[in-house]
Amino acid sequence: MKKTITFGKISANLIKDAPAHPAPESEPSSSGFGVFGKKAPEQNSVAMKEIMAEDEEETAKMEKLMGMTSFGRKAKTFDVHEMLEHITKSVRNKKPDKDAQKNKKTEGETKKESDKEDEDDDFIGPPLPSSASEDNQTKVTISQKESKPKSKYNDSDSGDDDDDDSENDSDEDDGDLRNKIPCSHEVTMTHGAKAVTAIAADPSGARLASGAVDYDVSFWDFGGMDSSLRSFRTVQPCENHPIRSLQYSMTGDVILVVSGAAQAKVLDRDGSEKCETVKGDQYITDMGRTKGHVAALNSGCWHPFIKEEYLTCSDDSTCRLWLLNRPRNQKAVIKCRAQNGVKTIPTTCAYNREGNVVACGCKDGSIQMWDHRKNFVNPSLILRKAHELGSTISSLSFSYLGQLLATRGCDHTLKLWDLRSFKTALFEASNIFSRYDTTDCMFSPDDSMVITGESVMKKDESGRVLFFNAKTFELVHEIEVTNSHVIKTLWHPKLNQIFVGCGNGIVKTFYDSKKSMRGAKLCVVKTRHKQKHIEMMSTQQIITPHALPLFRQDRPKSVRKQMEKDRLDPVKSRRPDLPITSGQGGRVASSGGTLSSYVIRNLGLSKKIEDDQDPREAILKFAKDAKENPYWITPAYKNTQPKTIFIEDEETGEPSNKRRKD
């Protein structure tokens, strides 16, 4: 057979005898890249035939004859309108009678049975849950309750006395929220004797940092601690200034330290200083023209997404944005103004969860916000008299969803705000005593609760951690921590553990054995390693000033002098033998393993030769002894050596070479 290679319309015939153009009957076999032309008709394809009405009638007759309902499975269908009508009817009836409920139940059962008879048992798709109508009814009642909240901390009543279903649902919600709080176990970590005013945990939950009024910052490593719960490092980064705020960056590699000084510091994970902000010129009136703060700092925080940027606020009425790699110059300056245009001091600052809003709470009770994407000349959102005039706003906390804002003030209130309608507070909880101006508040990881600490009054016995429902602001749960003030609270979202800083210098950790992860659970199971103690017997020093030198005791000297004295002693210092420089004897004469040492020890000189003696006389001293008793050379050549004959002069008896010439 012939073999043809085809490239489009170009073909090459590999058989010489074959004609140049192939016959039209035989199609060439394409063994190249294909044919660039019209597509050949498909041979194995079958045309689809339209289903006629007669065929459908025939199929129906076949099903009737064979007694089958259908060929295959039928999907179950749901009537959405009917379901919605059923839900609305159940909501309108506030107090349905038991007989009506039974009748409705029987009607629903008969309706379901009739529907099941019409449909096939084997259907495709998940079945409708039996509690669908009840869940929808619960959601509706919750939404109605949100519109008219009722709280024991709020003076406004709902006005609906006959809403029993909503009360039952609220009780169930409070029970569910109480189960979410990890407080089945607790451990105590001792920071010091002064109040713990700052707590920070890294995003991974491996380390915790605590700062206090005693100027110390302690670092706790959960993976390296045992059951003794001791910090692995304690530093004083800001000398004699109390620590006011601590926060790890978004990556957890550095920590921002804000103290009572005018300069903020950034430390690494081990407590070493990485950078320090510059201090401004206190003689410049315009704070926008100086490069740093000139008064004590109040608070600070990191940007949630830009890992180099952080924010600080100070008593010089400014908030400043900094970059980690440029500590000598700030990124931006924000001036806080009161309603009459004068300066006001920002006491706390925070970013929202998206990082596009910078917010601060001021000493005049106002909350001011700026857009991070624009210049910071005028605030984009401001609320005067959010708290009482002259009371310090100690904390601002944005919800994880970013729509709610919780504020804690020294006017003993906790307020919840909706940023979409920022004129009035959604809820307010009062009579929550706060002694420290660093008492904070925060949201739970699922935004269902608001947490804050309460200080101890004279009539109280212990400080408490309060948990409020974010939807109704009802008090869900409270934890009595210790017989001191509760200042800082931190609910870590990954560990699901709550860290509480107290006024007596301890840090309490609350966790659940089943719901919490790592963190303090790693420490409590490790056995405490006891240190090896060295037993020492102290000798009593007897002072005898007039004793004889033989019985006199030396006065105790310092350790350094005693070491220097022992260093000079060759026995105590175990000094090795010094090398041989010159002379004879020494270590070689007494010991040694070489041939020369053996010769000197056994066959060498028995007497010491004086250096000032004439060598010729020393040799001739042994000449007579060597002649009479030869030992080295003469016995070796005794049998082979001929006898020496010397020519002597007959007259003088001297050799001829010594004869004088005439």
C-alpha positions in Angstrom: 0.0 0.0 0.0 1.0 3.6 -0.5 1.7 5.9 2.4 0.9 9.5 2.0 2.0 12.4 4.4 -0.5 15.2 4.3 0.1 18.8 5.4 -3.1 20.6 4.5 -3.3 20.6 0.7 0.3 19.6 0.3 0.8 15.9 -0.1 3.9 13.8 -0.9 3.7 10.4 -2.4 6.4 8.0 -1.1 6.0 5.4 -3.9 7.9 6.2 -7.1 5.7 4.1 -9.4 2.4 5.5 -8.1 0.7 8.3 -10.1 1.2 11.9 -9.0 -2.5 12.4 -8.2 -4.3 9.6 -6.3 -7.5 8.2 -7.4 -10.6 9.9 -6.2 -12.1 6.7 -4.8 -9.4 6.2 -2.2 -9.1 8.7 0.6 -5.6 9.5 1.8 -4.7 8.5 5.4 -3.6 11.5 7.3 -0.5 10.8 9.4 0.7 14.4 9.9 -0.8 17.3 11.8 -4.3 16.8 10.3 -6.2 18.3 7.4 -6.9 22.0 7.3 -10.2 22.0 5.6 -13.8 21.1 6.0 -14.6 18.6 8.8 -15.5 15.1 7.6 -19.0 13.9 8.4 -19.3 11.7 11.4 -20.0 8.1 10.7 -21.0 6.7 14.1 -23.4 9.5 15.1 -27.2 8.9 15.3 -29.7 11.6 14.8 -32.0 12.5 17.8 -35.6 11.7 17.0 -38.4 14.0 18.4 -40.7 12.3 20.9 -44.2 12.3 19.4 -47.5 12.3 21.3 -48.2 8.8 20.1 -45.0 7.6 21.8 -46.1 9.2 25.1 -49.5 7.5 24.9 -47.8 4.2 24.2 -45.5 4.7 27.2 -48.5 5.5 29.5 -50.3 2.3 28.3 -47.2 0.3 29.0 -47.0 1.7 32.6 -50.7 0.9 33.2 -50.4 -2.6 31.8 -47.3 -3.4 33.9 -48.7 -1.8 37.0 -45.8 0.8 37.4 -46.2 4.4 38.4 -43.1 5.7 36.6 -39.8 4.7 35.1 -37.2 6.0 37.6 -37.4 8.0 40.8 -39.5 11.2 41.2 -38.1 14.2 43.1 -40.1 15.5 46.0 -41.5 19.0 45.6 -42.1 21.6 48.3 -44.9 24.2 48.3 -43.1 27.4 49.6 -46.2 29.6 49.7 -48.0 27.0 51.8 -45.1 26.9 54.2 -45.0 30.7 54.6 -48.7 30.8 55.2 -48.3 28.2 57.9 -45.5 30.1 59.6 -47.5 33.4 59.6 -50.5 31.8 61.1 -48.4 30.3 63.9 -46.9 33.6 64.7 -50.2 35.5 64.8 -51.6 33.1 67.4 -49.8 34.3 70.6 -51.4 31.9 73.0 -52.9 29.0 71.1 -55.1 26.6 73.1 -54.0 23.0 73.6 -57.1 21.8 71.7 -56.3 24.0 68.8 -52.7 22.8 68.8 -53.9 19.2 68.8 -56.4 19.9 65.9 -53.6 21.6 63.9 -51.3 18.7 64.6 -54.0 16.2 63.4 -54.7 18.3 60.3 -51.0 18.5 59.5 -50.6 14.8 59.9 -53.6 14.0 57.7 -52.2 16.5 55.1 -48.8 14.8 55.2 -50.3 11.4 54.8 -52.3 12.5 51.8 -49.2 14.0 50.3 -47.2 10.9 50.9 -49.9 8.8 49.2 -49.6 11.0 46.1 -45.9 10.8 45.9 -43.5 8.0 45.7 -41.6 6.8 48.7 -38.3 6.8 47.0 -37.7 10.4 46.2 -34.6 12.4 45.4 -33.4 15.2 47.8 -33.3 15.7 51.6 -36.6 15.5 53.4 -38.0 18.6 55.1 -37.1 18.7 58.8 -39.9 18.5 61.2 -38.7 21.5 63.2 -38.6 23.9 60.3 -41.7 25.8 61.3 -40.6 26.0 65.0 -37.1 27.4 64.0 -38.7 30.0 61.8 -41.1 31.0 64.6 -38.1 31.3 67.0 -36.2 33.6 64.6 -39.2 35.8 64.3 -39.6 36.2 68.1 -36.0 37.0 68.5 -36.2 39.7 65.9 -39.2 41.1 67.7 -37.3 41.1 70.9 -34.4 42.9 69.4 -36.7 45.8 68.5 -37.9 46.1 72.1 -35.1 45.0 74.4 -35.5 44.6 78.1 -32.5 44.7 80.5 -32.2 45.0 84.2 -29.4 47.5 83.6 -31.7 49.5 81.3 -34.6 51.6 82.6 -36.8 51.2 79.5 -39.3 48.4 79.6 -40.6 46.5 76.6 -44.3 47.1 77.3 -45.5 43.7 76.2 -46.5 41.8 79.3 -48.1 38.9 77.5 -45.0 37.9 75.5 -44.3 34.6 77.2 -42.8 32.9 74.2 -40.1 35.6 73.7 -39.2 35.3 77.4 -38.7 31.5 77.1 -36.6 32.0 74.0 -34.5 34.6 75.8 -33.9 32.1 78.6 -32.9 29.5 76.2 -30.5 31.9 74.4 -28.9 32.9 77.8 -28.4 29.3 78.6 -26.7 28.7 75.3 -24.5 31.7 75.7 -23.6 30.6 79.2 -22.4 27.3 77.9 -20.1 29.1 75.4 -18.1 30.7 78.3 -15.0 28.6 79.0 -14.9 28.8 82.8 -14.8 25.3 84.1 -11.2 25.5 85.2 -8.9 28.3 86.3 -5.2 28.8 86.9 -3.3 31.6 88.6 -0.1 33.2 87.3 1.7 35.6 89.6 3.1 38.7 88.0 4.1 40.7 91.1 2.6 42.7 93.9 1.2 45.6 92.0 -1.9 45.9 89.7 -1.7 44.3 86.3 -2.8 47.1 83.9 -1.9 45.5 80.5 -2.3 42.1 79.0 -1.5 40.9 75.4 -1.4 37.5 73.7 0.1 36.8 70.3 -2.2 35.7 67.5 -1.1 32.1 67.7 -1.7 31.9 71.4 1.8 30.6 72.2 2.9 33.5 74.5 1.3 36.0 76.8 2.7 39.3 78.0 1.6 41.2 81.1 2.5 44.7 82.3 1.9 46.3 85.7 2.3 49.4 87.7 5.6 48.1 89.0 7.2 49.0 85.6 7.8 45.3 84.7 6.7 43.4 81.6 6.6 39.6 82.1 6.6 37.1 79.2 4.9 33.7 79.6 5.5 30.8 77.2 2.8 28.2 77.5 4.8 25.6 75.7 7.8 25.9 78.0 6.1 26.4 81.4 5.4 23.7 83.9 2.8 23.6 86.6 4.7 26.2 88.6 3.5 28.8 86.0 6.6 31.1 86.1 7.4 33.6 83.5 10.6 33.0 81.5 11.6 36.6 81.4 10.8 39.9 83.1 12.1 43.2 81.8 11.7 46.9 82.6 11.6 48.5 79.1 10.5 52.0 80.1 12.5 52.4 83.3 10.4 54.0 86.0 7.1 54.4 84.1 4.0 52.2 84.6 2.9 50.0 81.7 -0.4 51.2 80.3 -0.9 49.1 77.1 0.6 46.0 75.5 -0.3 44.5 72.1 1.3 42.0 69.8 1.5 42.8 66.1 -0.6 40.8 63.5 2.3 38.5 62.9 3.2 38.1 66.6 7.0 38.8 66.1 7.0 42.2 67.9 5.1 43.7 70.8 4.2 47.4 71.3 4.8 48.8 74.8 3.0 52.0 75.8 4.0 53.4 79.2 3.6 56.7 81.1 6.6 58.0 79.2 6.4 60.1 76.1 8.1 57.5 73.9 6.6 54.1 72.9 8.9 51.1 72.5 8.7 48.0 70.3 10.2 44.8 71.7 10.8 41.5 70.0 9.4 38.2 71.3 12.2 37.7 73.8 11.9 41.2 75.3 14.8 42.9 73.5 14.3 46.4 72.4 13.8 46.8 68.6 13.0 50.5 68.2 11.8 53.5 70.1 9.8 56.5 69.0 11.3 59.9 69.0 10.4 62.5 71.6 9.0 65.8 70.4 10.0 69.3 71.3 7.9 70.5 74.3 8.5 74.1 73.5 6.6 74.1 70.2 3.0 75.1 70.6 1.8 73.5 67.4 1.9 69.8 67.9 1.7 69.2 64.2 5.2 70.7 63.8 7.0 68.4 66.2 8.1 64.9 65.4 6.9 63.0 68.4 4.8 63.1 71.6 5.8 65.6 74.3 3.6 64.2 77.2 2.8 60.8 78.7 1.2 58.2 76.5 -2.2 56.7 77.3 -2.8 53.9 74.8 -1.6 52.3 71.6 -2.4 49.6 69.1 -1.3 47.9 65.8 -3.0 48.2 62.5 -4.9 45.0 61.8 -3.5 44.5 58.2 -0.4 46.8 57.8 2.1 45.0 60.0 4.5 48.0 60.2 2.0 50.6 61.3 0.9 51.4 64.8 -1.0 54.1 66.6 -0.4 56.0 69.9 -2.3 58.7 71.8 -0.9 61.0 74.4 -1.7 63.7 76.9 -0.5 66.3 74.4 -3.9 66.0 72.7 -2.6 64.2 69.6 -2.8 60.7 68.1 0.2 59.8 66.0 0.7 57.0 63.4 4.1 55.4 63.2 6.0 53.0 61.0 8.2 50.3 62.4 11.1 50.9 60.1 10.9 54.7 60.6 10.8 55.4 64.3 12.4 58.9 64.0 9.5 60.4 62.2 5.7 59.8 62.4 3.5 59.0 59.5 0.6 61.3 60.4 -0.6 63.5 63.3 -4.2 63.7 64.5 -5.3 66.6 66.6 -8.2 66.0 69.0 -10.5 69.0 69.6 -13.4 69.6 72.0 -16.7 71.1 71.1 -15.5 74.7 71.8 -12.3 74.2 69.6 -9.8 73.8 72.4 -7.6 70.7 72.9 -8.9 67.6 74.5 -6.9 64.6 75.6 -7.4 61.2 73.9 -7.4 58.5 76.6 -7.8 55.5 74.3 -7.4 54.7 70.6 -8.3 51.8 68.3 -8.5 50.6 64.7 -11.6 48.9 63.4 -11.4 45.4 62.2 -10.9 46.4 58.5 -8.3 49.0 59.4 -9.9 51.9 57.6 -11.2 53.8 60.7 -9.1 55.4 63.4 -11.1 56.0 66.6 -10.3 57.6 69.9 -12.1 58.3 73.1 -11.4 61.7 74.7 -11.4 63.0 78.2 -14.4 65.3 77.4 -16.6 62.1 76.9 -16.6 62.3 73.1 -15.8 59.6 70.5 -14.1 60.8 67.4 -13.3 58.8 64.2 -11.2 59.5 61.2 -11.1 57.8 57.8 -7.7 56.1 57.4 -7.8 56.5 53.6 -8.1 60.3 53.8 -6.3 63.1 55.5 -6.8 63.5 59.3 -7.8 67.1 59.4 -11.5 66.8 60.3 -13.1 63.7 61.9 -15.5 61.8 59.6 -17.7 60.7 62.5 -17.9 62.4 65.9 -20.3 61.9 68.9 -20.2 64.5 71.7 -21.3 63.5 75.2 -21.0 59.8 74.5 -20.1 59.5 78.2 -20.2 62.1 81.0 -18.3 65.3 80.6 -14.9 65.0 82.3 -15.0 61.2 82.7 -12.3 59.2 81.0 -13.2 56.7 78.3 -11.0 53.8 79.2 -11.6 51.5 76.3 -13.0 51.3 72.7 -13.7 47.9 71.2 -15.0 47.1 67.7 -17.0 44.0 67.0 -15.5 41.3 64.7 -18.2 42.1 62.1 -17.4 45.8 62.4 -21.0 47.1 62.9 -21.0 47.5 66.7 -18.8 49.5 69.1 -18.5 48.9 72.8 -17.2 51.7 75.1 -16.2 51.5 78.7 -16.0 54.7 80.8 -14.9 55.8 84.2 -18.4 57.1 84.7 -19.1 53.4 85.7 -21.0 52.6 82.5 -20.7 50.2 79.6 -22.4 51.3 76.3 -23.0 49.5 73.0 -23.3 51.6 69.8 -24.4 50.8 66.3 -22.1 52.6 63.8 -24.9 52.8 61.2 -27.0 55.0 63.6 -24.4 56.6 65.8 -26.5 59.2 67.6 -27.8 57.2 70.5 -26.5 54.1 72.3 -28.3 50.8 71.6 -27.9 49.7 75.2 -26.3 51.0 78.4 -25.3 49.1 81.5 -24.7 51.4 84.5 -23.4 51.0 88.1 -20.3 49.0 87.0 -17.6 50.4 89.2 -14.2 51.1 87.5 -11.3 52.4 89.6 -8.5 52.2 87.0 -8.5 54.3 83.8 -7.3 51.3 81.8 -10.3 49.0 82.5 -11.3 47.6 79.1 -14.1 45.8 77.4 -14.3 43.5 74.4 -16.5 41.2 72.3 -16.6 37.5 72.4 -15.1 35.7 69.4 -18.6 35.2 67.9 -19.9 38.7 68.8 -22.6 37.3 70.9 -21.4 38.8 74.2 -19.7 41.9 75.6 -17.2 41.4 78.4 -15.9 43.8 80.9 -14.3 43.9 84.4 -15.7 45.4 87.6 -13.6 46.8 90.4 -14.2 46.1 94.1 -16.2 48.6 96.1 -16.1 48.8 99.9 -19.2 46.7 100.3 -18.1 44.1 97.8 -15.8 41.2 98.5 -14.4 40.3 95.1 -14.0 41.6 91.6 -16.1 40.2 88.8 -16.0 39.6 85.1 -19.4 40.4 83.6 -20.8 38.9 80.4 -23.7 40.8 78.6 -25.8 39.5 75.8 -24.9 41.7 72.7 -28.5 41.5 71.4 -30.5 42.3 74.6 -27.7 43.4 77.0 -29.0 41.1 79.7 -26.4 39.9 82.2 -25.7 36.4 81.0 -23.0 35.3 83.5 -20.6 36.7 86.0 -17.3 35.2 87.4 -15.9 36.1 90.8 -12.2 36.3 90.1 -10.4 37.4 93.3 -10.6 39.8 96.2 -9.2 42.6 94.2 -10.1 44.8 91.2 -10.6 43.3 87.7 -8.8 45.6 85.2 -8.0 43.8 82.0 -9.9 41.0 80.2 -8.8 39.1 77.1 -10.8 36.3 75.4 -8.4 34.7 72.9 -10.3 33.5 69.8 -8.0 30.6 69.0 -7.3 29.3 72.5 -10.9 29.9 73.7 -9.5 31.0 77.0 -10.1 34.1 79.1 -7.2 36.0 80.7 -7.9 38.4 83.5 -5.5 41.0 85.0 -6.2 41.8 88.6 -5.3 44.6 91.0 -3.3 42.3 93.3 -0.7 41.4 90.7 -2.0 38.1 89.4 -3.2 37.0 86.0 -6.1 34.5 86.1 -6.7 32.1 83.2 -10.2 30.6 82.7 -10.6 27.7 80.3 -12.7 24.7 79.5 -11.2 21.2 79.4 -13.3 20.3 76.3 -13.8 23.6 74.5 -10.4 25.2 75.0 -7.2 24.4 73.1 -3.5 24.5 74.1 -2.6 27.6 76.2 -2.8 27.0 79.9 -3.9 23.3 79.3 -0.3 22.6 78.3 1.1 23.9 81.6 -1.1 22.3 84.2 -0.3 18.7 83.0 3.5 19.2 83.3 5.2 18.2 86.5 7.2 20.8 88.3 10.9 20.3 88.2 12.6 20.7 91.5 16.0 22.4 91.6 18.9 20.6 93.2 19.9 22.3 96.4 23.5 22.2 97.6 23.9 21.7 101.3 26.6 23.9 102.8 27.8 23.9 106.4 28.6 27.3 107.7 31.7 27.5 109.9 31.7 29.9 112.8 34.4 32.5 112.6 36.4 32.9 115.9 38.3 36.2 116.1 41.5 35.9 118.3 43.4 39.1 117.7 46.2 38.3 120.2 46.8 34.7 119.2 50.2 33.4 118.1 50.8 33.2 114.4 50.6 29.4 114.5 47.0 29.5 115.9 45.8 32.7 114.2 43.1 32.3 111.6 43.1 34.3 108.5 40.4 36.8 108.0 37.9 35.9 105.3 38.8 37.5 102.0 36.7 38.2 99.0 36.1 35.5 96.4 38.1 37.3 93.8 41.2 37.7 95.9 41.0 34.1 97.0 40.8 32.9 93.4 43.8 35.0 92.5 45.7 33.5 95.4 44.8 30.0 94.5 45.8 30.7 90.9 49.4 31.3 92.0 49.5 28.1 93.9 50.7 25.3 91.5 49.0 22.6 93.6 45.5 24.2 93.8 45.6 25.5 90.3 47.0 22.1 89.0 49.7 23.7 87.0 51.3 21.4 84.5 55.1 20.8 84.5 57.1 23.5 82.9 59.1 22.7 79.7 62.9 22.2 79.9 64.8 25.2 78.7 68.5 24.6 79.4 70.8 22.7 81.6 70.8 19.0 82.6 69.0 16.9 85.1 65.5 18.0 85.9 62.7 15.7 84.7 64.9 14.0 82.1 67.4 12.8 84.8 64.7 11.3 87.1 62.3 9.9 84.5 61.6 9.7 80.8 61.0 7.2 78.1 63.5 8.2 75.4 66.9 6.6 74.7 68.8 9.7 75.8 67.0 9.7 79.1 67.8 6.0 79.6 71.5 6.6 78.8 71.7 9.6 81.2 69.9 7.7 83.9 71.9 4.4 83.8 75.1 5.0 82.0 75.6 8.7 82.2 77.5 11.0 84.4 77.3 10.1 88.1 78.7 13.3 89.2 77.9 16.8 88.2 80.4 18.5 86.1 81.3 22.0 86.9 80.8 24.5 84.0 84.0 26.4 84.8 86.3 23.3 84.4 88.7 22.9 81.5 87.2 20.2 79.1 90.8 18.9 78.3 91.5 18.3 81.9 88.2 16.6 82.4 88.8 14.2 79.5 92.4 13.4 80.5 91.2 12.6 84.0 89.7 9.4 82.6 92.6 8.6 80.2 94.5 6.4 82.6 91.3 4.5 83.6 90.4 4.1 79.9 93.8 2.7 79.0 93.9 0.2 81.8 90.3 -0.8 81.5 89.1 -0.2 78.0 85.4 -0.6 77.5 84.1 1.0 74.3 86.5 0.9 71.3 89.6 -1.1 72.2 87.8 -4.4 73.0 85.9 -4.2 69.7 89.1 -4.1 67.6 91.2 -6.3 69.8 91.4 -9.3 67.5 91.5 -7.5 64.2 93.5 -4.3 64.9 97.3 -4.6 64.3 99.7 -3.4 66.9 100.7 0.2 66.4 104.4 0.9 65.9 105.5 4.5 66.4 108.9 5.8 65.1 110.8 7.2 67.9 114.1 9.2 67.9 116.9 7.3 69.4 118.5 10.3 70.9 115.7 12.3 72.2 113.0 9.7 72.0 110.6 12.1 70.3 108.8 11.4 67.0 110.3 12.5 63.8 107.7 15.0 63.1 108.6 16.8 66.3 112.3 16.9 65.4 113.7 20.4 65.1 115.3 21.3 61.8 118.9 22.5 61.9 
